[in-house]
Amino acid sequence: MAAAPTLAVERGLMAQGHRFVAGADEVGRGALAGPVSVGMVVIDASAQKPLPGVKDSKLLSAEARENLVPKIEAWAVGHAVGHASAAEIDALGLMSALRLAGTRAWAALLAAGVRAEVVILDGNHDWLSASQLSIFDAPGTLDDGVDVPVRTLVKADMRCLSVAAASVLAKVQRDAMLVALDAEFPDFGWKINKGYATAGHRAAIDRSGPSEWHRRTWQLGSKASPAVDRA
């Protein structure tokens, strides 16, 4: 059994002068339909106590994740989830859409009066920083990224409590969106597959064609190469 995430990394950043630390994680990267969603949870590394039960969202049941949401929201200094739609993924590309979703979460935190001094980002690629804008990106838009240091960390959702908490919030919000859409588009099985590339989902696309919520620039039907199901 994997060890529960801790606040060790967050407190290490406090020792470097960063008291308010945000953990960030994305969900929906590998889906065929629905948004990509980025959760952010800000903690006070000088005072925060551990929150029992929080793990990477993929290791928790849907019921456990939903039960944790109010606890995480009460525990955190600030929290937000940002989304970028399937149409935005098609228009911008996946990395820019992830940055857009992350920037929306960041903007929501700022609007609530919460500003982190550093962000821990799950993974090994920084798609969140404003410094990651390419020459093709227009400055001065919501796609600008965050303007504080971003520290990438592989398996941060397994190691860092703030990142694990962010993954839970993002997963619960995104899943709820797909369940709601399932009532309008029941053929695709989104209530069960949450937009991911199951065989049944691909077969439904073969039968009905893609909906407005599908990522139309992606290989969608059953003849496409199998995708990694990453929640």
C-alpha positions in Angstrom: 0.0 0.0 0.0 1.4 3.4 -1.0 2.2 5.8 1.8 -0.2 8.6 2.4 0.8 12.1 1.1 2.4 14.4 3.6 3.2 18.1 3.9 7.0 17.5 3.8 7.5 19.1 0.4 5.3 22.0 1.3 7.3 22.6 4.5 10.5 22.3 2.6 9.3 25.2 0.4 8.4 27.2 3.5 12.1 26.8 4.6 12.9 28.5 1.3 10.7 31.5 2.1 7.4 30.4 0.7 4.7 30.3 3.4 1.6 30.0 1.1 2.0 27.0 -1.1 -0.5 25.9 -3.8 -0.7 22.3 -5.0 -2.0 21.8 -8.5 -3.1 18.8 -10.5 -5.1 18.1 -13.7 -7.7 15.6 -14.7 -9.2 14.8 -18.0 -6.0 15.0 -20.1 -6.5 11.6 -21.8 -10.3 11.8 -22.3 -12.1 11.9 -25.6 -14.9 14.2 -24.4 -15.4 16.9 -21.8 -13.0 19.5 -20.4 -9.5 19.3 -18.9 -9.8 20.5 -15.3 -7.1 21.8 -13.0 -7.5 21.9 -9.3 -5.5 24.2 -6.9 -5.4 24.0 -3.2 -3.5 26.6 -1.2 -2.2 25.9 2.3 -0.3 27.9 4.9 2.8 25.7 5.3 3.7 27.4 8.6 0.6 26.2 10.3 -1.3 23.6 8.3 -2.0 20.3 9.9 -2.4 17.0 7.9 -5.8 16.1 6.6 -6.5 12.3 7.1 -7.9 10.3 4.2 -6.7 12.5 1.3 -4.9 10.6 -1.4 -4.4 10.9 -5.2 -8.0 10.9 -6.5 -7.3 7.8 -8.7 -6.8 5.8 -5.5 -10.1 6.7 -3.9 -13.7 5.6 -4.7 -16.2 8.2 -6.0 -17.9 8.2 -2.7 -14.7 8.8 -0.8 -13.8 11.6 -3.1 -17.1 13.3 -2.7 -17.0 12.9 1.1 -13.6 14.6 1.2 -14.6 17.7 -0.8 -16.2 19.7 2.1 -13.3 18.6 4.4 -10.7 19.9 1.9 -12.6 23.1 1.3 -12.7 23.8 5.1 -9.1 22.8 5.6 -7.5 24.8 2.8 -6.6 28.5 2.9 -8.0 28.6 -0.6 -9.2 26.3 -3.3 -10.4 26.5 -6.9 -10.9 24.4 -10.0 -10.6 25.7 -13.6 -11.8 24.1 -16.8 -11.0 24.3 -20.5 -13.6 23.0 -22.8 -13.3 20.4 -25.6 -13.7 23.2 -28.1 -10.8 25.1 -26.4 -8.7 22.0 -26.5 -9.3 21.7 -30.2 -8.6 25.4 -30.8 -5.5 25.8 -28.6 -4.0 22.4 -28.3 -3.8 20.3 -25.1 -0.9 22.1 -23.3 -2.3 25.6 -23.9 -5.7 24.4 -22.8 -4.2 23.0 -19.6 -2.6 26.3 -18.9 -5.9 28.1 -19.6 -7.7 25.8 -17.1 -4.9 26.4 -14.6 -5.0 30.1 -15.1 -8.8 30.1 -14.5 -8.2 28.3 -11.2 -5.5 30.8 -10.3 -7.7 33.8 -11.2 -10.5 32.4 -9.0 -8.1 32.2 -6.1 -7.0 35.8 -6.6 -10.6 36.9 -6.8 -11.2 35.3 -3.4 -8.2 37.2 -2.0 -5.9 34.2 -1.9 -2.4 34.3 -3.5 0.1 31.5 -3.3 3.8 32.3 -3.4 4.8 29.0 -5.2 2.9 26.2 -6.9 3.7 22.5 -6.8 2.6 21.0 -10.1 2.2 17.3 -10.6 4.4 15.9 -13.4 7.7 16.7 -15.0 6.5 19.4 -17.5 5.6 23.0 -16.5 2.6 23.9 -18.6 1.4 26.3 -16.0 3.9 29.2 -15.9 3.5 32.4 -17.8 7.1 31.8 -18.9 5.9 28.8 -20.8 4.1 30.9 -23.4 5.3 30.2 -26.9 5.8 32.6 -29.7 2.4 31.6 -31.0 0.5 32.6 -27.8 -1.0 36.0 -27.6 -0.1 37.8 -24.3 -2.6 39.6 -22.2 -5.2 36.8 -22.4 -6.5 34.2 -19.8 -3.9 31.9 -21.3 -1.1 33.8 -19.7 -0.3 31.3 -16.9 0.6 32.0 -13.3 3.2 34.5 -12.3 4.9 32.8 -9.3 7.5 30.0 -9.3 6.2 26.6 -10.4 7.9 23.5 -9.0 7.2 20.3 -11.0 7.3 17.0 -9.2 6.7 13.6 -10.6 4.0 11.8 -8.6 3.4 14.9 -6.5 -0.2 13.7 -6.2 1.1 10.7 -4.3 3.6 12.7 -2.2 2.2 16.1 -1.5 -1.0 16.6 0.5 -1.9 19.9 -1.2 -1.6 18.3 -4.7 -3.6 15.2 -3.7 -6.3 17.5 -2.3 -6.3 19.5 -5.6 -6.7 16.3 -7.6 -9.7 15.3 -5.5 -11.5 18.6 -6.1 -10.8 18.6 -9.8 -11.8 15.0 -10.2 -15.1 15.5 -8.4 -16.0 18.6 -10.3 -15.1 17.2 -13.7 -16.9 13.9 -13.1 -20.1 15.8 -12.1 -20.0 17.7 -15.3 -19.8 14.5 -17.4 -22.6 12.8 -15.3 -24.8 15.9 -16.0 -24.0 15.7 -19.7 -24.8 12.0 -19.8 -28.5 12.9 -19.3 -28.4 14.8 -22.6 -26.2 12.4 -24.4 -26.9 8.9 -22.9 -25.5 7.0 -25.9 -21.9 7.7 -24.9 -21.9 6.3 -21.4 -20.4 9.3 -19.8 -22.0 8.6 -16.5 -19.7 5.5 -16.3 -16.7 6.3 -18.5 -16.5 10.1 -17.7 -15.5 10.8 -21.3 -12.5 8.4 -21.4 -11.6 6.1 -24.2 -13.4 2.9 -23.4 -14.3 0.5 -26.2 -18.0 1.2 -25.6 -17.4 5.0 -25.9 -15.5 4.6 -29.1 -18.2 2.3 -30.6 -20.8 4.9 -29.7 -18.9 7.5 -31.5 -18.8 5.2 -34.6 -22.6 4.8 -34.4 -23.6 8.4 -33.6 -20.7 10.6 -34.6 -19.0 13.0 -32.2 -21.0 15.4 -30.1 -20.3 19.0 -29.4 -18.5 17.9 -26.2 -16.0 15.7 -28.0 -12.5 16.7 -28.9 -12.9 16.7 -32.6 -9.2 17.1 -33.4 -8.6 13.8 -31.7 -8.8 10.2 -33.0 -12.2 9.3 -31.6 -13.6 6.1 -33.2 -12.9 2.5 -32.7 -10.2 2.5 -35.4 -8.1 4.9 -33.4 -5.0 3.8 -31.5 -5.8 2.8 -27.9 -5.4 5.7 -25.5 -4.1 5.6 -22.0 -7.0 6.0 -19.6 -5.6 8.7 -17.2 -8.0 10.2 -14.7 
